[in-house]
Amino acid sequence: MLLIFVFLLCVVVWGFFHSNPRGVPRGRLLALNILILALATLAGLVVGLVLYADASVVKAGEKGLAVYLAIMAGGTAFLILVAAGGMLRNLVVFPLSARAHPAPEA
């Protein structure tokens, strides 16, 4: 499961940067990308730490399982927020109608 998670992490992060909209101000795009990644990282850490704290209290002798659950849950929260943030970035913040389009070549 951990290998599948790492693969999904790589695919989502690659897709997030690979789908950057063209024809938008680079400064705003960079600021939005940093904001999305920072919020996703913060949310992933919070979810992971809360789940770890809860799981380690319930199953005090099984810290390994609590760590695994925290990593998977926090990582899943990160993946969902990065994917949703990328879609929000491309469809709402920088919609096709607001992007600069290159002139057609003759």
A tleap script that builds the chain and sets N, CA, C and O, in Angstrom:
source leaprc.protein.ff14SB
mol = sequence {
  NMET LEU LEU ILE PHE VAL PHE LEU LEU CYS
  VAL VAL VAL TRP GLY PHE PHE HIE SER ASN
  PRO ARG GLY VAL PRO ARG GLY ARG LEU LEU
  ALA LEU ASN ILE LEU ILE LEU ALA LEU ALA
  THR LEU ALA GLY LEU VAL VAL GLY LEU VAL
  LEU TYR ALA ASP ALA SER VAL VAL LYS ALA
  GLY GLU LYS GLY LEU ALA VAL TYR LEU ALA
  ILE MET ALA GLY GLY THR ALA PHE LEU ILE
  LEU VAL ALA ALA GLY GLY MET LEU ARG ASN
  LEU VAL VAL PHE PRO LEU SER ALA ARG ALA
  HIE PRO ALA PRO GLU CALA
}
set mol.1.N position { 0.809 -1.199 0.000 }
set mol.1.CA position { 0.000 0.000 0.000 }
set mol.1.C position { 0.850 1.260 0.000 }
set mol.1.O position { 0.496 2.259 -0.626 }
set mol.2.N position { 1.958 1.207 0.696 }
set mol.2.CA position { 2.807 2.384 0.748 }
set mol.2.C position { 3.390 2.705 -0.627 }
set mol.2.O position { 3.528 3.876 -0.982 }
set mol.3.N position { 3.734 1.675 -1.404 }
set mol.3.CA position { 4.254 1.917 -2.753 }
set mol.3.C position { 3.194 2.534 -3.655 }
set mol.3.O position { 3.500 3.413 -4.461 }
set mol.4.N position { 1.961 2.084 -3.526 }
set mol.4.CA position { 0.873 2.671 -4.304 }
set mol.4.C position { 0.682 4.126 -3.911 }
set mol.4.O position { 0.463 4.983 -4.767 }
set mol.5.N position { 0.766 4.403 -2.617 }
set mol.5.CA position { 0.621 5.768 -2.145 }
set mol.5.C position { 1.732 6.668 -2.687 }
set mol.5.O position { 1.463 7.786 -3.128 }
set mol.6.N position { 2.963 6.192 -2.658 }
set mol.6.CA position { 4.085 6.986 -3.178 }
set mol.6.C position { 3.908 7.234 -4.674 }
set mol.6.O position { 4.185 8.334 -5.154 }
set mol.7.N position { 3.448 6.222 -5.416 }
set mol.7.CA position { 3.188 6.390 -6.833 }
set mol.7.C position { 2.114 7.456 -7.058 }
set mol.7.O position { 2.284 8.333 -7.905 }
set mol.8.N position { 1.016 7.388 -6.311 }
set mol.8.CA position { -0.043 8.387 -6.448 }
set mol.8.C position { 0.447 9.779 -6.082 }
set mol.8.O position { 0.071 10.760 -6.723 }
set mol.9.N position { 1.274 9.867 -5.066 }
set mol.9.CA position { 1.841 11.152 -4.670 }
set mol.9.C position { 2.645 11.759 -5.820 }
set mol.9.O position { 2.497 12.939 -6.137 }
set mol.10.N position { 3.484 10.953 -6.430 }
set mol.10.CA position { 4.302 11.429 -7.553 }
set mol.10.C position { 3.433 11.852 -8.726 }
set mol.10.O position { 3.681 12.893 -9.333 }
set mol.11.N position { 2.418 11.059 -9.053 }
set mol.11.CA position { 1.551 11.372 -10.188 }
set mol.11.C position { 0.767 12.656 -9.946 }
set mol.11.O position { 0.657 13.487 -10.848 }
set mol.12.N position { 0.225 12.833 -8.754 }
set mol.12.CA position { -0.570 14.027 -8.466 }
set mol.12.C position { 0.306 15.277 -8.461 }
set mol.12.O position { -0.087 16.300 -9.022 }
set mol.13.N position { 1.461 15.217 -7.854 }
set mol.13.CA position { 2.341 16.395 -7.829 }
set mol.13.C position { 2.847 16.708 -9.235 }
set mol.13.O position { 2.918 17.875 -9.619 }
set mol.14.N position { 3.202 15.672 -10.012 }
set mol.14.CA position { 3.624 15.894 -11.403 }
set mol.14.C position { 2.483 16.516 -12.200 }
set mol.14.O position { 2.696 17.480 -12.936 }
set mol.15.N position { 1.284 15.977 -12.062 }
set mol.15.CA position { 0.135 16.510 -12.782 }
set mol.15.C position { -0.197 17.935 -12.381 }
set mol.15.O position { -0.614 18.739 -13.215 }
set mol.16.N position { -0.015 18.247 -11.112 }
set mol.16.CA position { -0.284 19.605 -10.629 }
set mol.16.C position { 0.608 20.608 -11.348 }
set mol.16.O position { 0.129 21.640 -11.816 }
set mol.17.N position { 1.895 20.313 -11.440 }
set mol.17.CA position { 2.803 21.253 -12.093 }
set mol.17.C position { 2.741 21.161 -13.615 }
set mol.17.O position { 2.977 22.154 -14.303 }
set mol.18.N position { 2.432 20.003 -14.136 }
set mol.18.CA position { 2.371 19.822 -15.584 }
set mol.18.C position { 1.144 20.511 -16.180 }
set mol.18.O position { 1.140 20.841 -17.366 }
set mol.19.N position { 0.117 20.729 -15.383 }
set mol.19.CA position { -1.107 21.355 -15.890 }
set mol.19.C position { -1.182 22.844 -15.579 }
set mol.19.O position { -2.270 23.420 -15.568 }
set mol.20.N position { -0.043 23.469 -15.328 }
set mol.20.CA position { -0.036 24.914 -15.122 }
set mol.20.C position { -0.637 25.597 -16.345 }
set mol.20.O position { -0.257 25.281 -17.472 }
set mol.21.N position { -1.572 26.531 -16.143 }
set mol.21.CA position { -2.175 27.208 -17.294 }
set mol.21.C position { -1.171 28.120 -17.991 }
set mol.21.O position { -0.315 28.735 -17.356 }
set mol.22.N position { -1.298 28.188 -19.294 }
set mol.22.CA position { -0.421 29.078 -20.079 }
set mol.22.C position { -1.148 30.390 -20.322 }
set mol.22.O position { -2.378 30.440 -20.325 }
set mol.23.N position { -0.380 31.446 -20.524 }
set mol.23.CA position { -0.959 32.750 -20.817 }
set mol.23.C position { -1.476 33.483 -19.595 }
set mol.23.O position { -2.364 34.329 -19.706 }
set mol.24.N position { -0.926 33.165 -18.425 }
set mol.24.CA position { -1.321 33.856 -17.189 }
set mol.24.C position { -0.072 34.487 -16.580 }
set mol.24.O position { 1.046 34.060 -16.867 }
set mol.25.N position { -0.262 35.503 -15.742 }
set mol.25.CA position { 0.903 36.129 -15.098 }
set mol.25.C position { 1.678 35.112 -14.247 }
set mol.25.O position { 1.096 34.442 -13.393 }
set mol.26.N position { 2.960 35.004 -14.479 }
set mol.26.CA position { 3.801 34.018 -13.788 }
set mol.26.C position { 3.859 34.260 -12.284 }
set mol.26.O position { 3.892 33.308 -11.504 }
set mol.27.N position { 3.871 35.508 -11.877 }
set mol.27.CA position { 3.934 35.808 -10.447 }
set mol.27.C position { 2.699 35.331 -9.706 }
set mol.27.O position { 2.800 34.739 -8.632 }
set mol.28.N position { 1.526 35.592 -10.284 }
set mol.28.CA position { 0.279 35.139 -9.649 }
set mol.28.C position { 0.193 33.615 -9.636 }
set mol.28.O position { -0.271 33.016 -8.666 }
set mol.29.N position { 0.648 32.995 -10.729 }
set mol.29.CA position { 0.626 31.536 -10.807 }
set mol.29.C position { 1.540 30.923 -9.753 }
set mol.29.O position { 1.154 29.972 -9.074 }
set mol.30.N position { 2.741 31.460 -9.614 }
set mol.30.CA position { 3.678 30.957 -8.617 }
set mol.30.C position { 3.127 31.143 -7.203 }
set mol.30.O position { 3.223 30.238 -6.374 }
set mol.31.N position { 2.553 32.308 -6.931 }
set mol.31.CA position { 1.990 32.565 -5.602 }
set mol.31.C position { 0.839 31.612 -5.302 }
set mol.31.O position { 0.729 31.108 -4.184 }
set mol.32.N position { -0.011 31.362 -6.280 }
set mol.32.CA position { -1.133 30.447 -6.076 }
set mol.32.C position { -0.652 29.011 -5.888 }
set mol.32.O position { -1.181 28.288 -5.044 }
set mol.33.N position { 0.350 28.591 -6.669 }
set mol.33.CA position { 0.898 27.247 -6.512 }
set mol.33.C position { 1.499 27.047 -5.126 }
set mol.33.O position { 1.298 26.004 -4.505 }
set mol.34.N position { 2.226 28.033 -4.646 }
set mol.34.CA position { 2.821 27.951 -3.308 }
set mol.34.C position { 1.732 27.908 -2.247 }
set mol.34.O position { 1.837 27.151 -1.282 }
set mol.35.N position { 0.686 28.713 -2.417 }
set mol.35.CA position { -0.417 28.731 -1.455 }
set mol.35.C position { -1.131 27.375 -1.420 }
set mol.35.O position { -1.419 26.857 -0.342 }
set mol.36.N position { -1.414 26.802 -2.585 }
set mol.36.CA position { -2.093 25.508 -2.646 }
set mol.36.C position { -1.246 24.429 -1.978 }
set mol.36.O position { -1.757 23.651 -1.172 }
set mol.37.N position { 0.037 24.376 -2.305 }
set mol.37.CA position { 0.905 23.357 -1.718 }
set mol.37.C position { 1.089 23.560 -0.214 }
set mol.37.O position { 1.148 22.585 0.535 }
set mol.38.N position { 1.178 24.807 0.233 }
set mol.38.CA position { 1.328 25.072 1.668 }
set mol.38.C position { 0.067 24.666 2.432 }
set mol.38.O position { 0.156 24.048 3.493 }
set mol.39.N position { -1.105 25.013 1.896 }
set mol.39.CA position { -2.353 24.625 2.562 }
set mol.39.C position { -2.537 23.109 2.568 }
set mol.39.O position { -2.990 22.544 3.563 }
set mol.40.N position { -2.188 22.451 1.468 }
set mol.40.CA position { -2.314 20.995 1.404 }
set mol.40.C position { -1.353 20.329 2.388 }
set mol.40.O position { -1.716 19.353 3.046 }
set mol.41.N position { -0.139 20.848 2.490 }
set mol.41.CA position { 0.831 20.293 3.433 }
set mol.41.C position { 0.365 20.499 4.870 }
set mol.41.O position { 0.447 19.583 5.689 }
set mol.42.N position { -0.119 21.686 5.174 }
set mol.42.CA position { -0.612 21.968 6.524 }
set mol.42.C position { -1.798 21.066 6.873 }
set mol.42.O position { -1.854 20.509 7.969 }
set mol.43.N position { -2.733 20.925 5.950 }
set mol.43.CA position { -3.892 20.065 6.203 }
set mol.43.C position { -3.468 18.613 6.378 }
set mol.43.O position { -3.989 17.918 7.251 }
set mol.44.N position { -2.531 18.148 5.562 }
set mol.44.CA position { -2.035 16.783 5.689 }
set mol.44.C position { -1.370 16.550 7.034 }
set mol.44.O position { -1.574 15.509 7.659 }
set mol.45.N position { -0.583 17.507 7.479 }
set mol.45.CA position { 0.071 17.383 8.784 }
set mol.45.C position { -0.940 17.368 9.923 }
set mol.45.O position { -0.823 16.573 10.856 }
set mol.46.N position { -1.928 18.244 9.844 }
set mol.46.CA position { -2.938 18.300 10.908 }
set mol.46.C position { -3.723 16.989 10.959 }
set mol.46.O position { -3.918 16.425 12.036 }
set mol.47.N position { -4.171 16.505 9.801 }
set mol.47.CA position { -4.932 15.249 9.767 }
set mol.47.C position { -4.073 14.101 10.290 }
set mol.47.O position { -4.532 13.292 11.095 }
set mol.48.N position { -2.835 14.036 9.831 }
set mol.48.CA position { -1.944 12.966 10.271 }
set mol.48.C position { -1.657 13.006 11.762 }
set mol.48.O position { -1.687 11.971 12.428 }
set mol.49.N position { -1.382 14.185 12.287 }
set mol.49.CA position { -1.073 14.300 13.711 }
set mol.49.C position { -2.284 14.000 14.588 }
set mol.49.O position { -2.152 13.365 15.634 }
set mol.50.N position { -3.455 14.452 14.169 }
set mol.50.CA position { -4.663 14.170 14.947 }
set mol.50.C position { -4.952 12.677 14.944 }
set mol.50.O position { -5.267 12.102 15.986 }
set mol.51.N position { -4.847 12.053 13.792 }
set mol.51.CA position { -5.101 10.614 13.723 }
set mol.51.C position { -4.053 9.833 14.496 }
set mol.51.O position { -4.379 8.847 15.156 }
set mol.52.N position { -2.793 10.263 14.423 }
set mol.52.CA position { -1.740 9.581 15.179 }
set mol.52.C position { -1.999 9.684 16.684 }
set mol.52.O position { -1.871 8.702 17.416 }
set mol.53.N position { -2.362 10.879 17.128 }
set mol.53.CA position { -2.620 11.063 18.567 }
set mol.53.C position { -3.779 10.185 19.024 }
set mol.53.O position { -3.722 9.583 20.096 }
set mol.54.N position { -4.824 10.115 18.214 }
set mol.54.CA position { -5.976 9.300 18.586 }
set mol.54.C position { -5.641 7.811 18.540 }
set mol.54.O position { -5.988 7.069 19.458 }
set mol.55.N position { -4.975 7.375 17.484 }
set mol.55.CA position { -4.667 5.948 17.337 }
set mol.55.C position { -3.644 5.481 18.361 }
set mol.55.O position { -3.718 4.342 18.822 }
set mol.56.N position { -2.697 6.324 18.725 }
set mol.56.CA position { -1.689 5.900 19.693 }
set mol.56.C position { -2.267 5.797 21.109 }
set mol.56.O position { -1.736 5.053 21.934 }
set mol.57.N position { -3.335 6.523 21.399 }
set mol.57.CA position { -3.988 6.417 22.707 }
set mol.57.C position { -4.848 5.163 22.764 }
set mol.57.O position { -4.865 4.466 23.778 }
set mol.58.N position { -5.561 4.872 21.682 }
set mol.58.CA position { -6.450 3.716 21.653 }
set mol.58.C position { -5.654 2.421 21.668 }
set mol.58.O position { -5.982 1.498 22.414 }
set mol.59.N position { -4.616 2.346 20.853 }
set mol.59.CA position { -3.782 1.145 20.765 }
set mol.59.C position { -2.366 1.510 21.206 }
set mol.59.O position { -1.476 1.660 20.370 }
set mol.60.N position { -2.160 1.651 22.481 }
set mol.60.CA position { -0.885 2.136 23.011 }
set mol.60.C position { 0.285 1.227 22.651 }
set mol.60.O position { 1.407 1.715 22.514 }
set mol.61.N position { 0.065 -0.069 22.494 }
set mol.61.CA position { 1.156 -0.985 22.195 }
set mol.61.C position { 1.472 -1.113 20.719 }
set mol.61.O position { 2.418 -1.808 20.349 }
set mol.62.N position { 0.695 -0.455 19.868 }
set mol.62.CA position { 0.883 -0.588 18.423 }
set mol.62.C position { 1.183 0.770 17.791 }
set mol.62.O position { 0.376 1.287 17.018 }
set mol.63.N position { 2.322 1.340 18.112 }
set mol.63.CA position { 2.702 2.648 17.577 }
set mol.63.C position { 2.939 2.590 16.076 }
set mol.63.O position { 2.694 3.569 15.372 }
set mol.64.N position { 3.416 1.447 15.578 }
set mol.64.CA position { 3.683 1.316 14.148 }
set mol.64.C position { 2.431 1.474 13.320 }
set mol.64.O position { 2.455 2.137 12.282 }
set mol.65.N position { 1.345 0.883 13.755 }
set mol.65.CA position { 0.080 1.005 13.041 }
set mol.65.C position { -0.433 2.442 13.104 }
set mol.65.O position { -0.982 2.943 12.123 }
set mol.66.N position { -0.264 3.100 14.231 }
set mol.66.CA position { -0.696 4.492 14.357 }
set mol.66.C position { 0.086 5.389 13.403 }
set mol.66.O position { -0.485 6.292 12.792 }
set mol.67.N position { 1.381 5.146 13.272 }
set mol.67.CA position { 2.207 5.929 12.346 }
set mol.67.C position { 1.763 5.684 10.911 }
set mol.67.O position { 1.619 6.629 10.135 }
set mol.68.N position { 1.545 4.431 10.554 }
set mol.68.CA position { 1.122 4.078 9.203 }
set mol.68.C position { -0.217 4.731 8.865 }
set mol.68.O position { -0.373 5.308 7.788 }
set mol.69.N position { -1.178 4.643 9.776 }
set mol.69.CA position { -2.482 5.256 9.540 }
set mol.69.C position { -2.363 6.772 9.400 }
set mol.69.O position { -3.035 7.370 8.559 }
set mol.70.N position { -1.529 7.387 10.202 }
set mol.70.CA position { -1.347 8.834 10.136 }
set mol.70.C position { -0.731 9.249 8.811 }
set mol.70.O position { -1.152 10.240 8.215 }
set mol.71.N position { 0.259 8.505 8.346 }
set mol.71.CA position { 0.895 8.820 7.064 }
set mol.71.C position { -0.100 8.678 5.924 }
set mol.71.O position { -0.182 9.544 5.053 }
set mol.72.N position { -0.855 7.588 5.929 }
set mol.72.CA position { -1.812 7.358 4.846 }
set mol.72.C position { -2.943 8.391 4.863 }
set mol.72.O position { -3.323 8.897 3.807 }
set mol.73.N position { -3.478 8.705 6.019 }
set mol.73.CA position { -4.579 9.672 6.094 }
set mol.73.C position { -4.101 11.090 5.781 }
set mol.73.O position { -4.752 11.817 5.031 }
set mol.74.N position { -2.972 11.477 6.353 }
set mol.74.CA position { -2.434 12.802 6.073 }
set mol.74.C position { -2.031 12.948 4.613 }
set mol.74.O position { -2.252 13.993 4.001 }
set mol.75.N position { -1.444 11.902 4.065 }
set mol.75.CA position { -1.064 11.933 2.658 }
set mol.75.C position { -2.263 11.981 1.737 }
set mol.75.O position { -2.230 12.649 0.703 }
set mol.76.N position { -3.317 11.281 2.103 }
set mol.76.CA position { -4.539 11.317 1.301 }
set mol.76.C position { -5.162 12.709 1.333 }
set mol.76.O position { -5.631 13.196 0.304 }
set mol.77.N position { -5.172 13.344 2.480 }
set mol.77.CA position { -5.672 14.719 2.575 }
set mol.77.C position { -4.836 15.643 1.699 }
set mol.77.O position { -5.381 16.510 1.016 }
set mol.78.N position { -3.517 15.465 1.714 }
set mol.78.CA position { -2.628 16.263 0.868 }
set mol.78.C position { -2.959 16.050 -0.602 }
set mol.78.O position { -3.088 17.016 -1.353 }
set mol.79.N position { -3.100 14.782 -1.024 }
set mol.79.CA position { -3.385 14.479 -2.427 }
set mol.79.C position { -4.708 15.088 -2.874 }
set mol.79.O position { -4.792 15.667 -3.957 }
set mol.80.N position { -5.736 14.959 -2.048 }
set mol.80.CA position { -7.048 15.495 -2.416 }
set mol.80.C position { -6.999 17.011 -2.548 }
set mol.80.O position { -7.571 17.570 -3.484 }
set mol.81.N position { -6.324 17.677 -1.625 }
set mol.81.CA position { -6.257 19.140 -1.686 }
set mol.81.C position { -5.405 19.639 -2.838 }
set mol.81.O position { -5.729 20.669 -3.429 }
set mol.82.N position { -4.335 18.950 -3.175 }
set mol.82.CA position { -3.527 19.360 -4.326 }
set mol.82.C position { -4.325 19.187 -5.618 }
set mol.82.O position { -4.320 20.074 -6.471 }
set mol.83.N position { -5.009 18.057 -5.766 }
set mol.83.CA position { -5.816 17.828 -6.970 }
set mol.83.C position { -6.960 18.843 -7.060 }
set mol.83.O position { -7.192 19.417 -8.124 }
set mol.84.N position { -7.670 19.067 -5.962 }
set mol.84.CA position { -8.773 20.030 -5.963 }
set mol.84.C position { -8.257 21.452 -6.186 }
set mol.84.O position { -8.880 22.232 -6.905 }
set mol.85.N position { -7.131 21.787 -5.579 }
set mol.85.CA position { -6.538 23.112 -5.777 }
set mol.85.C position { -6.098 23.336 -7.215 }
set mol.85.O position { -6.248 24.436 -7.747 }
set mol.86.N position { -5.557 22.304 -7.844 }
set mol.86.CA position { -5.164 22.420 -9.246 }
set mol.86.C position { -6.370 22.629 -10.151 }
set mol.86.O position { -6.319 23.430 -11.084 }
set mol.87.N position { -7.446 21.915 -9.878 }
set mol.87.CA position { -8.662 22.103 -10.681 }
set mol.87.C position { -9.252 23.488 -10.442 }
set mol.87.O position { -9.686 24.146 -11.387 }
set mol.88.N position { -9.273 23.933 -9.199 }
set mol.88.CA position { -9.771 25.264 -8.884 }
set mol.88.C position { -8.920 26.330 -9.567 }
set mol.88.O position { -9.446 27.306 -10.101 }
set mol.89.N position { -7.611 26.138 -9.545 }
set mol.89.CA position { -6.689 27.066 -10.195 }
set mol.89.C position { -6.979 27.164 -11.689 }
set mol.89.O position { -7.038 28.267 -12.234 }
set mol.90.N position { -7.160 26.034 -12.354 }
set mol.90.CA position { -7.320 26.029 -13.807 }
set mol.90.C position { -8.718 26.398 -14.267 }
set mol.90.O position { -8.877 26.938 -15.361 }
set mol.91.N position { -9.745 26.119 -13.454 }
set mol.91.CA position { -11.113 26.345 -13.901 }
set mol.91.C position { -11.745 27.620 -13.360 }
set mol.91.O position { -12.627 28.189 -14.003 }
set mol.92.N position { -11.306 28.081 -12.184 }
set mol.92.CA position { -11.946 29.247 -11.564 }
set mol.92.C position { -11.021 30.462 -11.542 }
set mol.92.O position { -11.411 31.543 -11.984 }
set mol.93.N position { -9.807 30.296 -11.036 }
set mol.93.CA position { -8.903 31.439 -10.898 }
set mol.93.C position { -8.361 31.873 -12.257 }
set mol.93.O position { -8.337 33.065 -12.564 }
set mol.94.N position { -7.927 30.908 -13.072 }
set mol.94.CA position { -7.411 31.198 -14.412 }
set mol.94.C position { -8.238 30.442 -15.457 }
set mol.94.O position { -7.732 29.503 -16.071 }
set mol.95.N position { -9.513 30.838 -15.673 }
set mol.95.CA position { -10.320 30.120 -16.666 }
set mol.95.C position { -9.801 30.396 -18.080 }
set mol.95.O position { -9.050 31.346 -18.300 }
set mol.96.N position { -10.200 29.575 -19.010 }
set mol.96.CA position { -9.742 29.737 -20.401 }
set mol.96.C position { -10.081 31.117 -20.950 }
set mol.96.O position { -9.307 31.680 -21.724 }
set mol.97.N position { -11.218 31.664 -20.564 }
set mol.97.CA position { -11.630 32.963 -21.075 }
set mol.97.C position { -10.742 34.107 -20.600 }
set mol.97.O position { -10.722 35.162 -21.234 }
set mol.98.N position { -10.010 33.930 -19.504 }
set mol.98.CA position { -9.167 34.984 -18.954 }
set mol.98.C position { -7.692 34.827 -19.334 }
set mol.98.O position { -6.863 35.647 -18.939 }
set mol.99.N position { -7.366 33.802 -20.081 }
set mol.99.CA position { -5.976 33.571 -20.453 }
set mol.99.C position { -5.649 34.266 -21.768 }
set mol.99.O position { -6.496 34.405 -22.651 }
set mol.100.N position { -4.388 34.701 -21.873 }
set mol.100.CA position { -3.916 35.299 -23.124 }
set mol.100.C position { -3.635 34.171 -24.102 }
set mol.100.O position { -2.894 33.237 -23.796 }
set mol.101.N position { -4.230 34.267 -25.270 }
set mol.101.CA position { -4.039 33.229 -26.289 }
set mol.101.C position { -3.108 33.764 -27.378 }
set mol.101.O position { -3.243 34.911 -27.804 }
set mol.102.N position { -2.161 32.931 -27.828 }
set mol.102.CA position { -1.248 33.375 -28.889 }
set mol.102.C position { -2.018 33.566 -30.208 }
set mol.102.O position { -3.015 32.893 -30.471 }
set mol.103.N position { -1.530 34.486 -31.009 }
set mol.103.CA position { -2.161 34.746 -32.309 }
set mol.103.C position { -1.960 33.529 -33.210 }
set mol.103.O position { -0.891 32.920 -33.191 }
set mol.104.N position { -2.971 33.167 -33.999 }
set mol.104.CA position { -2.830 32.007 -34.898 }
set mol.104.C position { -1.810 32.307 -35.986 }
set mol.104.O position { -1.720 33.422 -36.501 }
set mol.105.N position { -1.057 31.289 -36.311 }
set mol.105.CA position { -0.032 31.436 -37.347 }
set mol.105.C position { -0.646 31.208 -38.715 }
set mol.105.O position { -1.503 30.341 -38.886 }
set mol.106.N position { -0.201 31.997 -39.693 }
set mol.106.CA position { -0.740 31.870 -41.052 }
set mol.106.C position { 0.023 30.883 -41.883 }
set mol.106.O position { -0.311 30.668 -43.048 }
savepdb mol mol.pdb
quit
